Amino acid sequence: MQLRSLLIRLTLVHGLGYQAMTRILKHCVHEHVVITDAGLLGAVAHLSEHQMTIFMSDWMSESFARRVEKHGVLDTLTIVDADYPLELLASFKPPLVLFLKGHRELLAGRKLAVVGARRATPYAARCVTQLLTPLVTEQLTVVSGLAAGTDGCAHQTALDCGLPTIAVIGTGLDQAYPRVNRQLQGRVSKVGLLISEYPLGAKPARYHFPERNRIIAGLCQTLVVIEAREHSGSLITANLALQNGRNVLAVPGPIDAPLSVGCNQLIAAGAKPVLNSQHIVEEFLPII
């Protein structure tokens, strides 16, 4: 069994989380483990008794074999693949396996993340249109999370004006959340790229979305926040991007608007204010 095949199987088996999978991967690489069922037993020996029981029971089951077969037809990116994005590799908790639908080659381009409030105001929609439309000639790919509000608006605007777009979702590729974005998700998967860390059938879960956000923050070179409350997922994504050493920009708003508090605080803390699309383009210019 190849290492990438093992990673895909570990993603599909029950009983393992990210940390356990990472330890198994490091063990196999450092110890030059021959990846057989017997060799794997040594790699998972550090698991707790409870984890081991769940893991082995599922690993040997017919349902697991069917899961592996079902996912075998998907386009899959693993951390050991040659085209795994370097910026994602250098980010916080790089995903070990990603399931893809669409144009995989978009991962190699220059990527701009756009995030913001789910209950976005008309101001956010106007900002998205005004900032993204002039970028068509800049060979940028718009990355977002296909959530309601700003995310969906960013993907829709990118599709409408001819910008490539990548959507990172918090469910399996065969699920749509929110349902209102099902048609938009279908369009992204055909002309852009749909990405998920979760197997087929995975439903939305609260913890999925912070995990999804770290992938958005890891994929991009620059991130723009358009409307965010003082405590919001958009600010978490922005902080992750900062930790990854990425450019973080924010659209200013009225000081008495609740959805502008987060952006205004980012600017006060040193984020670059975005007043027009040129301010975004400047972040992608080579340093001379």
C-alpha positions as a Python dict, from the first residue, in 0.01 Angstrom:
ca = {
    (1, 'M'): (0, 0, 0),
    (2, 'Q'): (133, 344, -93),
    (3, 'L'): (157, 617, 168),
    (4, 'R'): (-106, 832, -6),
    (5, 'S'): (-345, 536, -14),
    (6, 'L'): (-290, 488, 358),
    (7, 'L'): (-369, 855, 425),
    (8, 'I'): (-695, 832, 232),
    (9, 'R'): (-792, 519, 423),
    (10, 'L'): (-706, 679, 756),
    (11, 'T'): (-935, 969, 664),
    (12, 'L'): (-1221, 728, 600),
    (13, 'V'): (-1178, 496, 898),
    (14, 'H'): (-1363, 562, 1222),
    (15, 'G'): (-1183, 642, 1546),
    (16, 'L'): (-900, 870, 1427),
    (17, 'G'): (-859, 1246, 1452),
    (18, 'Y'): (-605, 1481, 1295),
    (19, 'Q'): (-342, 1437, 1567),
    (20, 'A'): (-359, 1058, 1556),
    (21, 'M'): (-333, 1056, 1177),
    (22, 'T'): (-35, 1292, 1192),
    (23, 'R'): (146, 1066, 1441),
    (24, 'I'): (82, 762, 1222),
    (25, 'L'): (212, 946, 914),
    (26, 'K'): (528, 1060, 1093),
    (27, 'H'): (589, 711, 1229),
    (28, 'C'): (555, 554, 883),
    (29, 'V'): (790, 811, 726),
    (30, 'H'): (1057, 820, 998),
    (31, 'E'): (1063, 445, 1061),
    (32, 'H'): (1035, 353, 691),
    (33, 'V'): (741, 129, 776),
    (34, 'V'): (633, -122, 513),
    (35, 'I'): (265, -33, 492),
    (36, 'T'): (88, -364, 537),
    (37, 'D'): (-178, -452, 792),
    (38, 'A'): (98, -588, 1016),
    (39, 'G'): (314, -278, 971),
    (40, 'L'): (16, -57, 1039),
    (41, 'L'): (-45, -228, 1372),
    (42, 'G'): (291, -98, 1490),
    (43, 'A'): (210, 252, 1368),
    (44, 'V'): (-117, 266, 1560),
    (45, 'A'): (18, 101, 1875),
    (46, 'H'): (29, 439, 2052),
    (47, 'L'): (-348, 484, 2025),
    (48, 'S'): (-559, 459, 2336),
    (49, 'E'): (-738, 130, 2398),
    (50, 'H'): (-1069, 293, 2307),
    (51, 'Q'): (-931, 439, 1983),
    (52, 'M'): (-768, 109, 1891),
    (53, 'T'): (-1090, -83, 1946),
    (54, 'I'): (-1291, 150, 1723),
    (55, 'F'): (-1016, 168, 1462),
    (56, 'M'): (-955, -206, 1424),
    (57, 'S'): (-1325, -290, 1427),
    (58, 'D'): (-1393, -49, 1143),
    (59, 'W'): (-1068, -116, 950),
    (60, 'M'): (-1164, -483, 906),
    (61, 'S'): (-1531, -417, 828),
    (62, 'E'): (-1712, -453, 496),
    (63, 'S'): (-1860, -105, 532),
    (64, 'F'): (-1508, 42, 544),
    (65, 'A'): (-1414, -146, 227),
    (66, 'R'): (-1722, -3, 56),
    (67, 'R'): (-1629, 346, 176),
    (68, 'V'): (-1280, 311, 29),
    (69, 'E'): (-1422, 190, -303),
    (70, 'K'): (-1676, 472, -313),
    (71, 'H'): (-1410, 738, -256),
    (72, 'G'): (-1171, 578, -502),
    (73, 'V'): (-1341, 757, -791),
    (74, 'L'): (-1292, 1103, -638),
    (75, 'D'): (-1013, 1343, -725),
    (76, 'T'): (-807, 1340, -406),
    (77, 'L'): (-515, 1553, -293),
    (78, 'T'): (-287, 1431, -14),
    (79, 'I'): (-7, 1603, 173),
    (80, 'V'): (248, 1372, 7),
    (81, 'D'): (142, 1464, -349),
    (82, 'A'): (379, 1670, -563),
    (83, 'D'): (113, 1933, -640),
    (84, 'Y'): (12, 1991, -278),
    (85, 'P'): (18, 2374, -248),
    (86, 'L'): (334, 2494, -72),
    (87, 'E'): (148, 2776, 103),
    (88, 'L'): (-95, 2523, 250),
    (89, 'L'): (192, 2297, 354),
    (90, 'A'): (341, 2590, 549),
    (91, 'S'): (13, 2675, 724),
    (92, 'F'): (-138, 2583, 1060),
    (93, 'K'): (-252, 2218, 1069),
    (94, 'P'): (-221, 2150, 695),
    (95, 'P'): (-492, 1903, 590),
    (96, 'L'): (-361, 1555, 523),
    (97, 'V'): (-627, 1470, 266),
    (98, 'L'): (-859, 1688, 58),
    (99, 'F'): (-1138, 1570, -170),
    (100, 'L'): (-1175, 1779, -485),
    (101, 'K'): (-1435, 1840, -753),
    (102, 'G'): (-1351, 2066, -1045),
    (103, 'H'): (-1033, 2222, -1175),
    (104, 'R'): (-746, 2104, -955),
    (105, 'E'): (-497, 2326, -1139),
    (106, 'L'): (-648, 2634, -971),
    (107, 'L'): (-457, 2537, -658),
    (108, 'A'): (-135, 2643, -830),
    (109, 'G'): (-245, 3001, -900),
    (110, 'R'): (-238, 3323, -697),
    (111, 'K'): (-523, 3313, -449),
    (112, 'L'): (-721, 3588, -280),
    (113, 'A'): (-946, 3487, 10),
    (114, 'V'): (-1263, 3689, 68),
    (115, 'V'): (-1454, 3637, 393),
    (116, 'G'): (-1720, 3823, 584),
    (117, 'A'): (-2048, 3816, 769),
    (118, 'R'): (-2315, 3556, 699),
    (119, 'R'): (-2589, 3814, 755),
    (120, 'A'): (-2420, 4061, 526),
    (121, 'T'): (-2567, 4400, 447),
    (122, 'P'): (-2611, 4553, 99),
    (123, 'Y'): (-2290, 4744, 172),
    (124, 'A'): (-2097, 4415, 172),
    (125, 'A'): (-2246, 4314, -164),
    (126, 'R'): (-2151, 4651, -314),
    (127, 'C'): (-1797, 4618, -178),
    (128, 'V'): (-1756, 4268, -318),
    (129, 'T'): (-1868, 4380, -664),
    (130, 'Q'): (-1658, 4697, -660),
    (131, 'L'): (-1343, 4522, -539),
    (132, 'L'): (-1354, 4196, -734),
    (133, 'T'): (-1482, 4299, -1077),
    (134, 'P'): (-1167, 4498, -1174),
    (135, 'L'): (-947, 4199, -1080),
    (136, 'V'): (-1041, 3998, -1390),
    (137, 'T'): (-717, 4098, -1564),
    (138, 'E'): (-499, 4015, -1262),
    (139, 'Q'): (-505, 3633, -1283),
    (140, 'L'): (-626, 3591, -927),
    (141, 'T'): (-841, 3308, -793),
    (142, 'V'): (-1107, 3398, -536),
    (143, 'V'): (-1120, 3163, -236),
    (144, 'S'): (-1404, 3155, 14),
    (145, 'G'): (-1618, 2919, 221),
    (146, 'L'): (-1950, 2912, 30),
    (147, 'A'): (-2135, 3026, 341),
    (148, 'A'): (-2442, 3248, 331),
    (149, 'G'): (-2380, 3619, 296),
    (150, 'T'): (-2038, 3750, 197),
    (151, 'D'): (-1889, 3413, 99),
    (152, 'G'): (-2167, 3328, -143),
    (153, 'C'): (-2159, 3681, -283),
    (154, 'A'): (-1784, 3651, -347),
    (155, 'H'): (-1822, 3323, -536),
    (156, 'Q'): (-2122, 3452, -733),
    (157, 'T'): (-1944, 3774, -828),
    (158, 'A'): (-1633, 3581, -933),
    (159, 'L'): (-1840, 3352, -1156),
    (160, 'D'): (-2033, 3642, -1306),
    (161, 'C'): (-1725, 3843, -1399),
    (162, 'G'): (-1506, 3552, -1511),
    (163, 'L'): (-1273, 3516, -1212),
    (164, 'P'): (-1179, 3158, -1118),
    (165, 'T'): (-1301, 3061, -773),
    (166, 'I'): (-1233, 2794, -511),
    (167, 'A'): (-1490, 2703, -245),
    (168, 'V'): (-1380, 2525, 72),
    (169, 'I'): (-1684, 2363, 233),
    (170, 'G'): (-1751, 2211, 575),
    (171, 'T'): (-1943, 1905, 452),
    (172, 'G'): (-1886, 1618, 214),
    (173, 'L'): (-1875, 1709, -155),
    (174, 'D'): (-2219, 1554, -202),
    (175, 'Q'): (-2380, 1780, 59),
    (176, 'A'): (-2479, 2146, 33),
    (177, 'Y'): (-2486, 2387, 326),
    (178, 'P'): (-2660, 2620, 337),
    (179, 'R'): (-2915, 2466, 102),
    (180, 'V'): (-2977, 2802, -61),
    (181, 'N'): (-2626, 2778, -210),
    (182, 'R'): (-2675, 2433, -365),
    (183, 'Q'): (-2699, 2567, -719),
    (184, 'L'): (-2403, 2798, -663),
    (185, 'Q'): (-2201, 2506, -529),
    (186, 'G'): (-2281, 2312, -844),
    (187, 'R'): (-2156, 2597, -1062),
    (188, 'V'): (-1834, 2629, -863),
    (189, 'S'): (-1765, 2256, -896),
    (190, 'K'): (-1801, 2277, -1275),
    (191, 'V'): (-1608, 2592, -1364),
    (192, 'G'): (-1404, 2642, -1045),
    (193, 'L'): (-1295, 2405, -768),
    (194, 'L'): (-1482, 2259, -473),
    (195, 'I'): (-1272, 2136, -179),
    (196, 'S'): (-1362, 1938, 132),
    (197, 'E'): (-1163, 1776, 409),
    (198, 'Y'): (-1460, 1551, 485),
    (199, 'P'): (-1575, 1224, 326),
    (200, 'L'): (-1889, 1190, 118),
    (201, 'G'): (-2202, 1200, 328),
    (202, 'A'): (-2050, 1419, 601),
    (203, 'K'): (-2317, 1657, 732),
    (204, 'P'): (-2250, 2011, 859),
    (205, 'A'): (-2118, 2019, 1215),
    (206, 'R'): (-2026, 2320, 1426),
    (207, 'Y'): (-1659, 2221, 1456),
    (208, 'H'): (-1627, 2171, 1078),
    (209, 'F'): (-1637, 2542, 1005),
    (210, 'P'): (-1337, 2660, 1210),
    (211, 'E'): (-1148, 2371, 1050),
    (212, 'R'): (-1268, 2485, 709),
    (213, 'N'): (-1155, 2839, 790),
    (214, 'R'): (-798, 2729, 859),
    (215, 'I'): (-782, 2583, 505),
    (216, 'I'): (-903, 2911, 355),
    (217, 'A'): (-638, 3097, 558),
    (218, 'G'): (-375, 2847, 447),
    (219, 'L'): (-453, 2848, 76),
    (220, 'C'): (-447, 3222, 17),
    (221, 'Q'): (-161, 3466, -22),
    (222, 'T'): (-386, 3759, 73),
    (223, 'L'): (-712, 3771, 269),
    (224, 'V'): (-974, 4047, 264),
    (225, 'V'): (-1238, 4078, 536),
    (226, 'I'): (-1562, 4248, 429),
    (227, 'E'): (-1791, 4304, 728),
    (228, 'A'): (-1733, 4115, 1054),
    (229, 'R'): (-1870, 4137, 1404),
    (230, 'E'): (-1637, 4186, 1696),
    (231, 'H'): (-1630, 3812, 1768),
    (232, 'S'): (-1678, 3620, 1446),
    (233, 'G'): (-1551, 3336, 1233),
    (234, 'S'): (-1416, 3589, 983),
    (235, 'L'): (-1184, 3732, 1247),
    (236, 'I'): (-1069, 3380, 1339),
    (237, 'T'): (-984, 3324, 972),
    (238, 'A'): (-801, 3658, 960),
    (239, 'N'): (-598, 3571, 1270),
    (240, 'L'): (-506, 3234, 1123),
    (241, 'A'): (-394, 3407, 803),
    (242, 'L'): (-178, 3643, 1009),
    (243, 'Q'): (-24, 3348, 1194),
    (244, 'N'): (54, 3196, 853),
    (245, 'G'): (233, 3517, 750),
    (246, 'R'): (-28, 3617, 491),
    (247, 'N'): (-143, 3966, 396),
    (248, 'V'): (-463, 4064, 577),
    (249, 'L'): (-675, 4353, 452),
    (250, 'A'): (-1006, 4486, 581),
    (251, 'V'): (-1282, 4703, 439),
    (252, 'P'): (-1358, 4993, 676),
    (253, 'G'): (-1713, 5076, 771),
    (254, 'P'): (-1920, 5310, 990),
    (255, 'I'): (-1801, 5316, 1349),
    (256, 'D'): (-2156, 5260, 1473),
    (257, 'A'): (-2229, 4959, 1249),
    (258, 'P'): (-2208, 4623, 1437),
    (259, 'L'): (-2090, 4441, 1122),
    (260, 'S'): (-1803, 4684, 1074),
    (261, 'V'): (-1661, 4655, 1426),
    (262, 'G'): (-1440, 4357, 1340),
    (263, 'C'): (-1298, 4518, 1025),
    (264, 'N'): (-1235, 4849, 1197),
    (265, 'Q'): (-1058, 4673, 1482),
    (266, 'L'): (-836, 4486, 1234),
    (267, 'I'): (-741, 4817, 1073),
    (268, 'A'): (-671, 4974, 1413),
    (269, 'A'): (-445, 4677, 1489),
    (270, 'G'): (-246, 4729, 1168),
    (271, 'A'): (-437, 4558, 887),
    (272, 'K'): (-432, 4744, 557),
    (273, 'P'): (-761, 4925, 481),
    (274, 'V'): (-908, 4841, 141),
    (275, 'L'): (-1062, 5134, -44),
    (276, 'N'): (-1037, 5003, -400),
    (277, 'S'): (-923, 4701, -599),
    (278, 'Q'): (-575, 4848, -654),
    (279, 'H'): (-508, 4808, -283),
    (280, 'I'): (-558, 4434, -334),
    (281, 'V'): (-344, 4419, -649),
    (282, 'E'): (-57, 4585, -463),
    (283, 'E'): (-36, 4287, -226),
    (284, 'F'): (48, 4055, -516),
    (285, 'L'): (317, 4272, -676),
    (286, 'P'): (672, 4129, -652),
    (287, 'I'): (898, 4298, -402),
    (288, 'I'): (1190, 4468, -582),
}
